[in-house]
Amino acid sequence: MARSVTSIDDLSNDEIEAIFRLADRYLVEMGTPGKPFRVQGRSSLAGGLILATLFLEPSTRTRLSFESAMLRLGGECISVADAESTSAAKGETIADTVRVVENYADAIVIRHPYEGAARVAADYADVPVINAGDGAHEHPTQTLCDLYTLRESKKQEGKPVGMEVLRDLNVVLWGDLQHGRTVHSLVYALARFGARIIPLAAPGHAFPEHVGRRLARDYNCLPLSTKDIDALPANALPADVVYVTPDEPHQQALFANAWFALSEKQQAEIRAMRGIDAVYSTRLQRERLEPGEETSDYPTVDARFLKDRRYRDAQVMHPLPRVDELSYDLDRDRRGVYFKQAAYGVPVRMALLAALLELAPDMLRQAPREKEVARYGQATGISCYNARCVTQQLSEQRYLTPRFSIIEAHPLTLRCVYCDHEQTPQVVSRNSTRKYTLGTDDWQRVPLEDLVLFANEDEARRAEHQRKKTPRRDSTASHVVSSE
């Protein structure tokens, strides 16, 4: 099966660095005089290859930069820029769409309003699929552009740098952290590379719970209350919480307070903090708001805000488009790098396409190995509670079954394979007997193929499962589940 990129975790740290080195090369070989962040001209590397861009949500930068990238490589593009002009408007499923389009193109870039849609597309296509944004879930190629921009800002005197320059950077995330898919992919990558994440959410728009839990569980990135940092200089941090990654993995299991999970060196570095390296501003995602979610006091990044000494050398970033959250008076400020950030989308996406289409041999090897966890999926029983998940859409339920990774055995915790939302079922039943018990302590005694989980007892009864009068224990072998 072809390599796809539906999440930032589909690329290893080494692969990200290899993609950036190739992007560097394109900027050297095809750079625009006086604009070192812009490529021009056209190579013949991708001659004869076609990229399909399927955008079922509006886009300017992502769609055009992907198409520009393919054209710069010497390939061709076919495009859908309006959902109403596709068969999706007639009720066609994602699976059918990509199985048709893969016959017309050598790779597919998809943007879709359903969370997990890109994962579905990759499961059903035999050509590489790239996620250009799936609802409020992830936007991995924007994160590549963001990381590349941060890396470039650390170059001095033209000397090349590696991804190690991201370690211990202080990055403020500003605005809608609840619905902003660019932020979700970005925090996972920043955690992997060891940056410090400082969330400054708009009122009512903090990280979703599953994002915070995933930071801790998957990346060992812990929320640290700034009140717990003794001897921290006054106003050193603009937020009450900073996410940090201990030098030693799994330290959160040893300490209730994240501060004590840090090495003495890390504690000293945090105490010595004097400034912010980057401010990543995002717009309010109005198209994803529920009734009553609107906020009237959305924060703005402007010249007045940046007068604070903490931001003296901070790079101001934004995935764009902006509305009112980023002032135009920053356009000529040396710290405003958001237009360069957008320009880097072409060489970075050129490098990613070259890697996935195997035009740059051996850049991407075997896909990163997924953690060994048990998988659960039944046509009946618990479903993903996220209303925007692809598995909740009637059109996709014709062929999709909810699927979960079992990421904790006790308490039993499930993570949706498609949208990453987590939940803890309360009822265990069997397909063979349709008898259930309350609680999940004994779930491992039921073979996975016979296991049916329900969110609650009412759900079990609606599925016509009956409660056991006297739960019995059998000797069926337990499932092996990673606690990571």
N, C-alpha and C positions, 0 to 999 in steps of 0.2 A: 504494500500500500504506500502511496506517495506521502511524503512528509507534509503536514499542514501546520499552520500556526493559528490556533483559535484562542490561545491564552498565552500570556507572557511566559508561563511555565513550560510551554512547548519548546523553548529554546534554553539551552544551558548557558551559564555565564561565559564559558569559553566560546560558544557559538555566537553569542552577542558580540563579544570582542572581535571575532573573526569577521562578522558582518561590518563592524565599524571600520576595521582596517581596509576592507574593500571599498567602503564608502569614501574613506580618505583618498584612496587611489583614484576613484572617479573624479573627485574634486581637484586632484592634481592634474590628471590627464585631460579633463573636460571642463576645467574651471573657467569662469568668466573673469577677464582682467578687471581688477578693481573691486570685484565682488567674490571673495574666496568661498562664500557659502552657496554659490549658484553654479550649476552645471549648464553647459550649452553643447550644441552639436548632437551628433548621432553616431553611434558605433554600429557594427554589424553583428554583434555577439548573439543577439536573439533573432536573427533573420529567419523567417519562416514560422515563428511561434506567435501565438495569439493569446492575449489576456482578455478574459470576460470580467467586467465589473458590474455587479448586480447590486444596485443601491436602492433599497426599498424604504429608505429614510433620506431626507435631504442631506446634501454634502457639497462642499466646494473644494476645500483643501485636500481631503483624503482621496476623493475620486479623481480629481485632476492631477494630483501628484503621482498616484499610481499609474494613470494613463500616460502621463509625461515620462515616468520612469521606464515604462515598457517601450515607449517610442524612442527614448534616448538610447535604449539597449539595442534598437534596431528591429523590435518586434512590432506587432499590430494590436489594436484593441477593438473589442466590440463592447457595447455598453448599454445598460438600463439605468436611467436616472430618475425614474418615476414609477412608484409601485402601481399606480393606476394604469400604466401602459403595459403591465405584465399579466400573465395568467394567474398570478397570485390574487389579483382583483376578482378573478372568477372562482377562486377557492382552491387553486392548485397548491399542493403541499410543497414544502421545502425539498423533501426527498425527490419528488418527481422533477422539480425544477432543475436541480443540480445534475440529475441523471440524464437530463436532456442536454443541458448546457455543456457538460463535459465532452460531448461529441463535437462541439463547435470551437472549443478553446483548449489550451494546454495548461491553464491555471485559472482559478476563479477567486475573485475578491468579492466578499459579500458584506453588506450592511443591512441589518434587519432589526425591527422593533422588538422581536421576541428574544428574551434572554436565553442563551443556549442554542440559538438558531445556527450559529457558525459551527458548533460541535456536531449538530445534526447533519449539516451540509458535508462536513469532512467525513462523517461516518458513511455517507452514501455516494460520495464521489471518488473516482479513481485517479483524479488529478489533484494537485495541491490546492488547498482552500486556505484563504487568508481572511481572518476576521477583521473587518473594518469598522467594528462596533456593533454589539448585539444588545440593544436596549440599554439598561443601566449596569450591565454586567462588566464587560471588559473592552478595551481598545488597545490591543498589544502593539500594533505598529506605531501608534501615537507615542506609546511609552518608549519605543526604540528612538524616535525622534527626540523625545525629552531627555533621555539618557545621553544621547549623542551631543545635545546642546550643552548639558552640564559638563560633559567630558571636554568639549571644545573650549569652554570658558576657563578651564584650568590649564590650558596650554600656555607656556611662557616662552617667549623668544623663539617661537616656531618649533620647540622641541616636542616630539611625539609623547603622548601619555597613554597609559592603560586605564582600565576600569578601576584600578586601585585608588585613583584620585577621588572616587566617590565615597570612600570609606570615611566616616566621621563628618561628612558634610551636614550642615544644619539646614534642612529644607522645610520651609513653612508652606503648608497646603491651605489655601484660602478660598472660602466660598461654599459651594454646594458639594459637600463630601458624601452626601447620601445618594444622589442620583448620578453623579459624575463618573461615567465609565472610565474616562481617561485617568482619573485619580485612583480608581480601584486597581487598575493594572500597574500604575506607577508606584503605589506604596509597596506592592509585592516585590517589585524589582529593586526599589531603594532598600528594602529590608535585606534582600539577598546580597546586595553589595555593601551593606554595613553603614548606610547613611542614617542620620538621626531624623526622625519624622516628627514634625511639630504641627499638629492639626489646629487650624483656626476656622472652625465651621461657622457658617451663617446660622442664626438662631433657628433651631428645629431641623437642621440639615447636617447633623453629625454622621460619621461613618455608620453604616448598617452594622448590627451586632455581628453578623457572620464575617464581615471583613476584619473586625478586631479579633475575633476568635481565630480566624485563619492566620493572621499575622503572628499570633502567639504559638499556635499549634504547628504550623507548617514552616515558619521562618524563624522561630525562637525570638521574635521581636516583641518586646514587652512594654506595656504602658507604665511609665514612671511618673508619679506625681512630683511636680517641681517643689512642692512643699517638703518632700522627703530628702531633698538635696541640701545637705548642710553646707554652709559657707558659699552658697551660690551668690554671685554678685547681684545686687539689686537690679531688677528689670533685665536680667541677662536673657531670659526667655519670655516671649510674648504670650505664652499659653500656660495653662495649668498642668498639661500633660505633654510628655515627649516620649515617643516610641524609640526604644534602644535595643540593640542586639548584643547580648553578652559575648565575650570572647570564647567562653566555653559553652558548647551546646547543652541544652536541656537543663540549664541552671534554674529555670523557673520552677522546676520540680523540687528544688532544694530550699528555696527562699520564698516566703510569702510576700516580701517587699522586693520589688525589682532592683532597687538600689544595691542591695546586698548580693545580687546575682552578678554584678559588674566587677571586673577586675579593679585593682587599685589604680592601674594606669587609666582605665576608662573613667573611673570616678574623678581622677585628677583632671582629665581632659574636659569633663563636663563642668567641673567647678571653674575651670579657666575660660569657659566660653565667653566670648566678647561680641560675637556678631552672627548674623544670618547669612548663609551663602546663596540661597535662592528663595524667591517667593513665587509660588505657583498658584496663580489666580484662575478661577473658573467662573463661568456664568451660571446663573440660576437656570436649571433645566426645566423650564416651564412646561414643556411638552410631556414631562413625566410626573407632574405634580398631581396629587389627589385633591379633591375639593377641601379647601381649608388649609392647604399646605403653603400657600403663598406667604411671603414675608415682606414687610414694608421697609425693613431696615437692613437691606442686604449690604454687606461691606464693600467699600470701594478702595482700590489701590490707586493713589494719586501722589503728586509731588509732596503734598503735606504729610501724607503717611510715611513716605520714604525719608523725611527729614530726621526721623528717629535714628540715633547713631548706630543702632543695631543693624540698620539696613544700608549703611554707607557703601558697602561693596557687594550688596546682594544683586544677583541677576533676577530680573523680573521676567517671568515666563507666563505664557497663556496658550492653551491649545487652539484658541480662536474657534468660532467668532466671538467677539466681545459685544457687550451691550452697554451697560452703564457701570460695570464693576471694575473697569480698567480705563483710567483717564487718558485722553488724547495728549495731555501735556507731558506724558512719558515717552512719546514717540521719538523725541530727539534727545532723551536722557541716555547716557552711555550704558545704564543698567538695563534698559529695555531691550530684550533680545528676542521678542516673540515673533518678529518677522523673519529673522534668521532661523528661528526654530521651525517656522513653516517652510522655509526654503530648504532646510536640511531634509525635509520629507522626500525630496526627489532622489538624492544620492543614497540615502539610507534604504529607501524602498527599491531602488535599483539593485543594491547589494542583496537585499532579501530575495527579490525575484530571481536574481542570478543564482543564488544558493539553492532555492527550492526547485528551479528548473534545471539544476545540475550543470549550469553554464560555468560555474566556478567549482571545479571538482574538489571533493573531500572537505568542503566547508562545513556541511551538515552531515554528520555520520548517523549513527543509530539514534532514534528519538530518545529523549531522556526517559529513564525507566520510572514508571509510576510506582508510588509506594505500594507495598504489598498489603492490601486491605481486602477484606471480603466485600463482595458486591451483592446488593439486594435489589430485586426487581420482580414485582408481580402485577398482573393486570388488575387484580383486586387488592384492596388494602390501602395503606397510606399513600398519599400522593404529595407532590411538592405543594406547599402552602403559598408559594410566591405566585400571585395572579399573573405576573408577566412572564413566567417561565414558559418555555416552548411546549412543555408537556401539559400545560393547562389550556392550550388553544384547541378548540374543537376540531379545526381542520387537521391538526397534526396528531390528534388522538386516534385518527383512523389507523395509524401504524405504530405510534410511539407508546411505549410502556414506561411509566416512571422508573428511574434507575437511581440508586443511591450507593455511595461508598459508606461502609460502616467504619467510622473513624475513631470511635471509642466504644469499648465493650461495656463499661460500667461507669456512669450511666450510658445506656445504649444511645448512641448519637449517629444520625444519618446526615450525609451531605449530598445534595442533589448533584448528579454527574453533570448536569447541563448548566445550572445557574449558580451553584455553590451555596445556596441557602441551606441552613442546618435546622434539624428538628429532633426531638426526642419522643419516640412513640411510647404509648402507655399500655398497650395491649398486645399480647402475643397469641397467635392462633395457628392452626394447621389447615392446609388445604385438604388433607386426606380425611379429617374428622369434622372440620368446621366447628371445632370447640376451642374456646379462648380462655385465657387467664389474665387477670389484671396484674400489672407490673411486668417488668422485662428481665428480672434477675435470671430466669432460666432459659432465655432465648437461645443460648448456645447449645442447648440439648435437643433442639429441633433441627433436622437437616435443612440446609438453605433452600433446597428445591421444594420443601414442604412448608417453609416458614411463611406466615402471613402476619404482617404488622399493621396495627391500626393506631391512629392518633389518639383515640379515646374509645370508651365503651359504646357510645352512641353510634360511632362509625361502624363498629363491629356488628352491632345489631342491625343496622341498615343493610349490611351485606349478608344478613341472615346467618351469621355465626352465633352460636350459643355458648353461654358461659359454662365452664366445667364446674360440676358440683364439688368434686374432690380432686384437685390437681395432683397428678402423679408424676413421679420422676422416672425417666428412662435412662438407658445407658448409652444413648447415641453419642458418638464422639463429638467433642466441642470443636467449633470453628476456630482457626487461628487468626486473630485480629491484631494488627499493629496498634499500639497505643499512641503512635505519632500522628 
